[in-house]
Amino acid sequence: MFAQKCNTKYDGINMELALYLDESTLVKYPNDEYMQDKDTVINSTGTGTLGRVGIYRKTDNRRGKSVVPDSHVTVIRANNEISAEYLYFFLKAYQQELEKLGEGSTNQKELKPLTLKNLIVALPPYAEQERIIEIITAAVEIMTNIEKSLS
């Protein structure tokens, strides 16, 4: 079970924090609810984690078990018009704005799927999305190397 705590603030997805369901429970979930490689995940409940954006990769799942999200995580799956990585980077750039879209009382704020469904995502041609991904990936790699050299 992929819980919002798996979508960590600094280290991306940490499947070591996941809870594992008994196979008899897991088979009750429809196939489209299982996490797929490069699904974008957004924490949808709770102060401090609401709006946190991550990307699930099969390589995060070292145990190789089937994974379904819990009810505090919204999964957004790319289609053939939008690259999964582009979708992730786009939403990650607006993470603070996503947090502000939460509704409800202070510690019970929720980012509703309908709110996310109504977001407007800039959608350049696919080739341009790929170019943007390359630029961001290179910049992230440079920042990671700088951080490593400082520690």
Backbone bond lengths (Angstrom), bond angles and torsions (degrees), N, CA, C in turn:
res aa  C-N    CA-C-N  psi(-1)  N-CA   C-N-CA  omega(-1)  CA-C   N-CA-C  phi
1 M - - - 1.447 - - 1.518 107.49 -
2 F 1.302 116.16 118.34 1.459 122.13 178.95 1.524 107.75 -82.18
3 A 1.318 117.63 112.48 1.458 122.39 179.61 1.520 109.65 -103.06
4 Q 1.335 116.25 162.74 1.459 119.20 -177.94 1.521 111.99 -61.08
5 K 1.328 118.27 -26.27 1.465 119.57 177.70 1.529 111.74 -66.24
6 C 1.347 117.40 -18.52 1.472 121.22 177.11 1.526 111.21 -70.36
7 N 1.335 115.84 -25.70 1.459 122.33 -179.83 1.525 106.80 -89.37
8 T 1.322 116.70 82.77 1.458 121.48 -170.32 1.520 112.12 -77.84
9 K 1.304 114.77 159.39 1.460 121.18 -175.51 1.526 112.47 -66.34
10 Y 1.316 116.84 -42.26 1.460 119.26 -172.62 1.522 114.77 -112.32
11 D 1.303 117.19 -31.38 1.457 119.55 -170.66 1.516 114.59 -102.37
12 G 1.309 118.28 13.90 1.457 119.97 -178.96 1.511 111.25 73.70
13 I 1.314 116.46 -143.68 1.458 121.93 -177.04 1.528 110.09 -83.38
14 N 1.323 115.89 131.02 1.461 121.18 177.72 1.524 108.20 -124.16
15 M 1.317 116.50 96.86 1.461 121.10 -177.55 1.527 112.63 -72.83
16 E 1.327 117.62 -10.69 1.465 119.56 175.33 1.526 110.21 -65.05
17 L 1.341 117.12 -21.26 1.460 121.65 179.65 1.526 112.70 -87.09
18 A 1.324 116.98 -4.79 1.472 121.20 -177.94 1.523 110.97 -73.70
19 L 1.320 114.32 150.91 1.463 121.24 173.26 1.515 106.77 -98.82
20 Y 1.298 116.94 141.23 1.464 119.02 -177.74 1.515 110.47 -105.26
21 L 1.326 114.18 131.53 1.457 121.83 -178.42 1.515 110.90 -88.64
22 D 1.273 115.19 151.23 1.454 122.57 173.15 1.537 107.65 -64.62
23 E 1.311 116.95 141.33 1.477 121.65 -176.59 1.524 112.51 -55.41
24 S 1.335 118.07 -33.93 1.467 120.40 -179.39 1.528 111.51 -67.69
25 T 1.315 117.54 -26.66 1.466 121.56 175.54 1.522 109.73 -81.42
26 L 1.299 116.49 -42.63 1.460 122.25 -177.00 1.529 112.60 -60.04
27 V 1.314 117.73 -37.63 1.470 120.44 -177.59 1.525 112.70 -68.51
28 K 1.318 118.01 -11.88 1.470 121.74 178.74 1.529 112.21 -76.85
29 Y 1.319 116.99 -15.38 1.465 121.14 -179.46 1.525 109.77 -82.47
30 P 1.351 117.52 136.92 1.470 119.14 175.25 1.531 110.29 -66.69
31 N 1.316 116.87 152.55 1.474 122.02 -177.03 1.518 113.58 -54.26
32 D 1.340 118.02 -37.47 1.465 119.70 -176.61 1.526 112.88 -71.32
33 E 1.330 118.21 -8.63 1.464 120.88 177.60 1.527 113.06 -92.05
34 Y 1.316 117.28 -8.18 1.461 120.16 176.68 1.527 108.85 -74.10
35 M 1.325 115.85 141.89 1.458 119.88 178.04 1.522 109.25 -64.14
36 Q 1.340 114.78 139.99 1.456 121.33 178.19 1.523 109.28 -120.37
37 D 1.318 115.05 155.95 1.458 120.63 179.23 1.523 110.21 -52.78
38 K 1.317 116.23 130.67 1.460 125.78 177.32 1.527 114.21 71.67
39 D 1.332 117.93 22.73 1.462 120.15 170.17 1.522 108.13 -68.50
40 T 1.327 116.67 136.50 1.451 120.96 172.90 1.522 107.01 -86.36
41 V 1.317 116.77 132.85 1.458 121.57 -179.90 1.523 109.28 -118.73
42 I 1.332 114.83 139.83 1.460 120.94 179.25 1.521 107.80 -129.73
43 N 1.324 116.19 126.05 1.457 119.67 175.52 1.524 107.66 -67.58
44 S 1.324 116.30 126.19 1.458 119.87 -171.60 1.524 114.22 -109.74
45 T 1.320 118.12 3.28 1.462 120.81 -178.87 1.520 110.18 -143.87
46 G 1.328 115.63 144.15 1.452 120.45 167.38 1.510 116.63 100.04
47 T 1.317 114.51 135.74 1.450 121.78 176.66 1.525 109.31 -66.06
48 G 1.314 116.28 134.84 1.464 121.08 177.90 1.511 113.96 94.47
49 T 1.332 117.40 -26.11 1.466 119.74 178.03 1.525 112.08 -120.84
50 L 1.328 117.83 -14.65 1.461 121.85 -178.99 1.525 110.99 -55.36
51 G 1.316 116.77 129.06 1.455 121.35 177.47 1.516 114.86 87.62
52 R 1.332 117.81 -4.77 1.467 120.01 179.57 1.526 109.07 -64.44
53 V 1.321 115.46 130.67 1.464 122.17 -175.17 1.527 109.77 -109.48
54 G 1.312 115.91 135.52 1.459 121.56 176.31 1.518 109.76 -141.35
55 I 1.310 116.04 171.08 1.467 120.35 175.26 1.527 107.44 -128.83
56 Y 1.319 115.17 125.71 1.458 121.94 -179.79 1.524 108.66 -85.52
57 R 1.307 115.21 130.37 1.467 120.10 176.10 1.527 108.34 -123.82
58 K 1.312 115.56 143.10 1.469 119.22 179.06 1.520 110.95 -53.38
59 T 1.328 116.65 -32.75 1.465 120.35 -179.12 1.529 111.97 -67.02
60 D 1.359 117.96 -18.72 1.466 121.03 175.41 1.525 110.79 -69.60
61 N 1.316 115.66 -25.45 1.460 122.58 -173.75 1.528 109.65 -94.79
62 R 1.316 116.09 77.98 1.466 121.39 -175.11 1.523 113.19 -68.27
63 R 1.322 116.58 -21.80 1.468 119.63 -179.80 1.529 111.92 -82.89
64 G 1.330 116.32 -14.90 1.458 120.22 177.52 1.521 114.77 70.89
65 K 1.317 117.51 16.41 1.464 121.46 179.61 1.528 109.86 -84.08
66 S 1.321 116.72 154.27 1.459 121.20 174.36 1.524 108.74 -66.36
67 V 1.337 115.92 144.41 1.462 120.70 -175.30 1.521 109.60 -129.44
68 V 1.338 115.89 134.49 1.458 122.28 171.73 1.524 107.29 -124.37
69 P 1.331 117.89 147.80 1.463 119.84 179.61 1.525 111.16 -79.94
70 D 1.324 116.66 152.03 1.458 118.56 172.52 1.529 108.81 -82.98
71 S 1.315 116.62 179.51 1.468 120.58 -172.96 1.521 113.66 -75.28
72 H 1.318 118.31 -3.35 1.463 121.42 179.65 1.527 112.52 -99.26
73 V 1.320 115.85 8.73 1.465 122.07 -179.66 1.527 108.30 -127.03
74 T 1.319 116.10 131.92 1.460 120.71 173.94 1.522 107.60 -103.59
75 V 1.317 115.86 132.61 1.460 121.84 179.47 1.518 108.42 -104.53
76 I 1.324 115.81 130.95 1.463 121.11 175.03 1.519 106.69 -118.74
77 R 1.305 114.92 123.19 1.464 121.31 -175.47 1.527 108.92 -108.60
78 A 1.315 115.83 129.12 1.469 121.10 178.56 1.527 110.04 -68.50
79 N 1.324 114.51 160.13 1.471 119.96 174.44 1.525 108.25 -123.29
80 N 1.318 117.76 -166.10 1.470 119.57 -175.46 1.526 113.55 -75.19
81 E 1.328 118.60 -3.55 1.465 121.07 178.33 1.521 113.02 -97.77
82 I 1.326 115.78 -15.44 1.464 119.10 -177.11 1.531 109.62 -137.11
83 S 1.305 115.03 132.12 1.462 121.23 177.82 1.530 109.20 -69.92
84 A 1.313 116.80 138.82 1.463 121.16 178.69 1.530 111.19 -59.14
85 E 1.326 116.95 -42.00 1.465 120.17 179.98 1.521 111.20 -67.56
86 Y 1.334 116.79 -39.11 1.465 120.03 177.80 1.520 109.52 -62.53
87 L 1.329 117.79 -46.19 1.463 122.15 178.81 1.525 110.21 -57.10
88 Y 1.329 116.30 -46.38 1.463 120.76 178.57 1.527 111.22 -59.45
89 F 1.332 117.64 -52.00 1.465 120.30 -178.35 1.525 111.54 -62.41
90 F 1.325 117.37 -38.63 1.465 120.92 179.28 1.530 109.93 -62.03
91 L 1.329 116.53 -50.10 1.463 119.92 -178.61 1.523 111.60 -68.47
92 K 1.327 117.10 -35.89 1.470 121.20 178.02 1.530 110.04 -61.10
93 A 1.320 117.09 -37.86 1.463 121.44 179.10 1.529 111.57 -64.84
94 Y 1.314 116.99 -25.11 1.466 121.88 -178.88 1.525 112.42 -107.05
95 Q 1.315 116.76 20.04 1.459 121.31 -175.93 1.528 112.43 -55.88
96 Q 1.327 118.29 -44.79 1.469 120.59 179.87 1.523 111.16 -64.23
97 E 1.323 117.02 -35.63 1.466 120.52 177.49 1.528 110.30 -68.12
98 L 1.322 116.89 -38.59 1.464 120.46 178.40 1.526 110.39 -60.56
99 E 1.317 116.50 -40.23 1.463 120.68 179.01 1.525 110.70 -59.94
100 K 1.313 117.18 -38.23 1.468 121.75 -179.43 1.528 112.61 -69.87
101 L 1.323 117.43 -19.45 1.464 121.25 -178.64 1.529 112.74 -81.23
102 G 1.322 117.08 -4.33 1.462 120.59 179.38 1.517 111.21 -63.92
103 E 1.317 115.89 144.33 1.464 122.23 -179.84 1.516 109.58 -119.35
104 G 1.333 115.88 149.43 1.456 120.31 176.47 1.508 111.67 120.08
105 S 1.338 115.37 -174.89 1.458 120.44 -178.65 1.526 110.42 -74.06
106 T 1.295 115.76 166.15 1.456 123.80 -170.83 1.523 115.87 -42.36
107 N 1.318 119.06 -60.77 1.463 120.06 -175.96 1.521 113.65 -92.16
108 Q 1.326 117.31 1.00 1.460 120.93 -179.21 1.527 111.80 -119.70
109 K 1.316 116.57 28.07 1.462 119.66 179.98 1.517 110.37 -63.62
110 E 1.323 114.29 144.94 1.458 120.08 -178.89 1.522 109.74 -134.86
111 L 1.301 115.35 137.79 1.458 122.72 174.85 1.521 105.87 -99.39
112 K 1.318 115.12 103.26 1.465 120.46 -172.10 1.526 111.84 -75.56
113 P 1.335 116.85 144.73 1.472 120.43 177.51 1.530 112.70 -54.93
114 L 1.333 117.71 -36.24 1.468 120.31 179.13 1.526 111.04 -63.64
115 T 1.336 116.57 -37.25 1.467 120.68 176.98 1.525 109.57 -61.91
116 L 1.319 116.53 -44.85 1.469 120.68 179.12 1.526 110.95 -66.61
117 K 1.318 116.31 -38.20 1.467 120.65 -179.61 1.525 111.22 -62.26
118 N 1.325 116.76 -30.27 1.463 121.09 -177.99 1.528 113.85 -88.49
119 L 1.337 117.47 1.63 1.468 119.94 177.32 1.523 110.17 -66.55
120 I 1.297 114.91 144.36 1.463 120.14 175.57 1.525 107.32 -98.89
121 V 1.314 115.69 121.46 1.464 122.14 -178.55 1.523 108.43 -109.92
122 A 1.335 116.34 125.04 1.466 120.30 175.96 1.522 108.00 -61.87
123 L 1.318 116.45 127.73 1.461 120.17 -173.37 1.526 111.34 -126.88
124 P 1.339 115.71 83.31 1.468 118.58 176.08 1.532 109.59 -71.44
125 P 1.327 117.33 169.32 1.469 119.62 175.81 1.536 110.23 -55.36
126 Y 1.311 116.12 153.49 1.466 121.89 -174.68 1.533 112.12 -55.16
127 A 1.318 117.05 -41.93 1.475 120.25 -179.98 1.531 110.56 -61.45
128 E 1.316 116.89 -37.77 1.465 121.08 178.10 1.533 110.34 -69.26
129 Q 1.321 117.00 -37.78 1.467 120.38 175.64 1.527 109.59 -58.10
130 E 1.327 116.32 -44.74 1.468 121.06 179.87 1.526 111.16 -62.88
131 R 1.324 117.18 -39.17 1.465 121.43 178.20 1.530 110.15 -64.29
132 I 1.321 116.62 -43.14 1.465 121.72 178.68 1.527 110.17 -61.92
133 I 1.320 116.73 -42.78 1.469 121.59 178.68 1.524 110.26 -59.76
134 E 1.330 117.53 -44.61 1.470 121.31 179.59 1.520 111.15 -59.72
135 I 1.328 116.78 -43.22 1.467 121.24 -178.96 1.526 110.52 -65.36
136 I 1.326 116.62 -47.26 1.469 120.30 -179.17 1.524 110.64 -65.20
137 T 1.313 117.35 -43.20 1.466 121.37 179.79 1.525 110.74 -60.42
138 A 1.324 117.14 -42.79 1.467 120.92 178.17 1.528 110.56 -63.82
139 A 1.333 117.33 -41.90 1.463 121.17 179.48 1.530 110.95 -64.80
140 V 1.322 116.90 -41.78 1.469 120.99 178.59 1.526 110.15 -63.23
141 E 1.320 116.98 -40.53 1.466 121.01 178.84 1.530 110.72 -62.94
142 I 1.317 117.26 -42.60 1.469 121.32 177.85 1.528 110.04 -61.86
143 M 1.343 116.70 -45.88 1.470 120.33 179.89 1.526 111.19 -63.14
144 T 1.317 117.29 -39.91 1.464 121.54 178.58 1.524 110.53 -62.59
145 N 1.328 116.76 -43.46 1.466 120.67 178.72 1.523 111.66 -64.50
146 I 1.317 116.97 -38.90 1.469 120.68 177.43 1.526 109.94 -63.98
147 E 1.345 116.39 -45.48 1.468 120.30 179.03 1.526 111.09 -59.97
148 K 1.332 116.84 -42.06 1.467 120.72 179.20 1.521 110.91 -63.55
149 S 1.328 116.62 -40.29 1.464 119.69 -178.19 1.528 111.78 -69.88
150 L 1.329 117.04 -24.12 1.464 120.65 179.45 1.524 112.51 -83.74
151 S 1.340 116.88 -17.02 1.471 117.68 -178.35 1.496 113.42 -95.61
